[in-house]
C-alpha cells in the first residue's frame, strides 16, 4: 500500500528497488533485536532515490474542498457485523478504535446506531417542540436555537450494548467489534436547563420525554434532575455540524448515560409527571437478570477500558524491544482516576500513563511504554474512576448478572498476544 | 494550585454552570399551536393517558396483521427470519435462551399501542388508522392467548388488560448490589495463580473479515501497512463498475425520470435491494423485473397469492406494475408486501423507469 500508485509518474531508477531493499534488510535483521544504530546492508532507495513526490507537483488547494483521509487510510472505517441484526437499517456499526489515537473520534468513522435509518432533515425544515407541563409550550427553529447561549463540552457516547456479544464468552475478534460502539466528541450546543427555562417547567414536571423526527422516534424518558444537571442539545461535533448519521441538525447529549438516550434528530421534549415506558425503555435497554426479572433505568455507563493496540486488528508487527501499549478508558460516573495494565492476565498490574487530562464523562487515553521480551502476553486494562469504582472482571459481572442481560458489559478484556505479536480475543482462568 | 487560582477557577465554574440558566427567559421561539401539539404529542402512558378514542377487534386485526405485519413477524406473530417474535416465550426468561416478546417480557400494553402507532409497519410508519392500531393490538393479545377471538380493544377497556410480565422489572440497583464489591482497592501483584486460555473468539469464528494493520520497521520485521487489502480494493472498485453498467442501461430511458425514481426508491429500500449485488431481504431483489414474469427472484419465498398470480401468467409491464404499485393489496389480494402503495401517478412512472433501468 505504501508503494507508488501504478498511475503515478515513476522516478528514474538509480539502484535497487525498494522491495529489494526491504527483502535484504529483512534477511540481515533475521528477526533478532536490532537496536538504534544498527547498520542497513544497502542504502534505502527511499532516501537515495529522488521520489516522484519530491520532484513532480502534488494536488492543488481546491482538489478536495472537503477533505477525506488519504487513501492509505481507507481501511480505517466503520464496520458492520451483519449477523447481529435482521437488517442494516435498524442496526449498528463499530468505530475503528484500534486504528485511532488521542481521544476525539472523527465524525466520519464514529459508530452509527439507527432504529429506522438515518434521515435527511435540513436546518430550514428543522423544528423542536417543548410542551407538556410547562408555562409556555414552544416551537423553535434551528435559527432560534442558535440565539440561545451555547456551551462546548467533550463527552463519550457509548451504546448500552457495547461488548454485549461477549457475555457468553469471547466472541468477536477485534477491539473494533468488542468495544467499538463508542465515540468521544466535542459538542457545542444549548443546555436543557437553558431550553427548559424558556418554556418554564411547572412544579409537577418531574420527567422529560425526548423523541426524534425519524420513524422510530426512539422516545426515552429522563428524570428532570438529570435533564437540568448536564444534558444539552448539540448542533456541532468536533467543531463542525453534526453528521446526518449522528442526528443532523440537532441531537441530545446525555453525558455518561447510555447512547440510546442521546436522541438524534430531536423533535420534541415533553415535560411529564412520570416515565412514558416507551418501547426503548421496557422491551429494550432493560437488563434481564438470572432470576428472570429485569433491571430497568440502568442509564449510567460504568467505568470501562480496553487496550486498542496491540489488539487483533493491530498486532505487534516488530520483534522484541520497545513498544507502546495503548487504549481508552471512560466512566459515566465522572472522570477516570487511574488505569492499570496487566500483561499476564491479571496476576500482576502496573499503572499506565494517562495521555490526556481526564475529562468528566469523557474518554481518556492511556499508554504503557513497554519493552517486550518476545514472550506471549495476556494483555488487560482496568479502569478506576474518581468515585472509586474499579472495572470488574467478566467473572465478577457474570456472578451477579448471569449471561443474558445484553447491556452494560463493562468487564475487563483480555487479548492474547503470541510470540509473533499476533493478538486475539480470549478469556482466561 | 495557589489560593488565588483556585478562587478564579471556582468562579469560572459557577459562571459556566449557572450563568445562562438563572437568567429570565430570553423569549426565543414561539408558542406552539394546539394543532401542532396534537400532531406531535402522541405519547401514551401506562395509565392510558394520551390514548385517542377508537376501537378494533381481533378479526379485523388479523386481516391488518396479514397485510401489514406478517411479512416480518409471521402469520401468528411468531416472528419470521431474524425479525422479532411478538408472542410466545412465556416462562422462558430464566432459560439459557430467553424469548422476550410482548407476551413474555413487555410490561405495559400502552407500549405496544404506542410503538405500533408511531413506528410500524417498518418502512411505512404513521400510516395506520387509529382503529387499525387498536385492532392489531387486539390481534397480538389474542395471539398471546390473553383474550378470546371475540375481543374488542378500545380506549374504554384498554387499561383493564394487563400483560403477564408487568411485575417483572425493578429499578437499577447497581449502586447497592454491585458498588460495594466493585469499589474495593484493586490488587496490584501476585493476584492469583498463572492463567491459561479458557475460551477464544477464533473458535467461534463469527467475526467479519478485517484487514490487519502492519507497519514497516527499520529492522525489517514487517513490510506491509494493511493485510489483507482485498476488501478495501474491491470496495473502491465497485462504484466505478456500477456506474459503467448504469450508463449502458440508461441509454433508452429518460435519465431525469430515472433519477426521480431513484429518489422515490427510498420508500422501497427498507425491504428491497436493486442493482449490483442485490440480494433478497424482507422482499425480493428487484433486478430484471420489467417485462418478466412475476415472482421470479431466485430463492425468495413468495406468498401463495403472489405465486398463484405468476402461475396465472402475470407479467410485469408498465401497466401491471403501475396498477400494483398504486394499490398492492387490491391488485394481488393477501400478498405479503406490507406497503400501502404510491398515490402519485408521476411517482409510479418514475419508479417504473427506475426499475426498468435495472432490467435488461
Interface residues (C-beta under 8 A of the other chain):
Chain A: X1 X2 X22 X25 X26 X27 X28 X29 X31 X32 X33 X34 X38 X40 X71 X72 X74 X75 X79 X80 X81 X82 X83 X85 X86 X87 X89 X90 X98 X99 X115 X116 X117 X129 X130 X131 X132 X136 X137 X138 X139 X140 X141 X144 X145 X147 X148 X149 X151 X169 X170 X171 X172 X173 X174 X176 X177 X191 X193 X194 X197 X198 X200 X209 X211 X215 X216 X217 X219 X228 X267 X268 X270 X272 X274 X276 X277 X278 X279 X282 X283 X286 X288 X290 X291 X292 X293 X294 X295 X296 X297 X298 X299 X300 X302 X312 X313 X314 X315 X317 X318 X319 X340 X344 X345 X346 X347 X348 X349 X350 X378 X382 X384 X387 X388 X389 X390 X391 X392 X396 X400 X403 X404 X416 X424 X425 X426 X427 X428 X429
Chain B: X16 X19 X20 X21 X23 X25 X26 X27 X28 X29 X30 X31 X32 X36 X37 X40 X41 X43 X44 X45 X46 X72 X81 X82 X83 X93 X94 X96 X98 X100 X102 X105 X106 X107 X108 X110 X111 X114 X115 X118 X119 X122 X123 X125 X126 X168 X169 X170 X171 X172 X173 X174 X177 X178 X179 X181 X182 X183 X184 X186 X187 X188 X189 X190 X191 X192 X193 X194 X195 X196 X197 X198 X199 X200 X201 X202 X204 X206 X207 X208 X210 X211 X212 X213 X214 X215 X216 X217 X218 X219 X220 X221 X222 X223 X224 X225 X226 X229 X232 X235 X236 X270 X281 X282
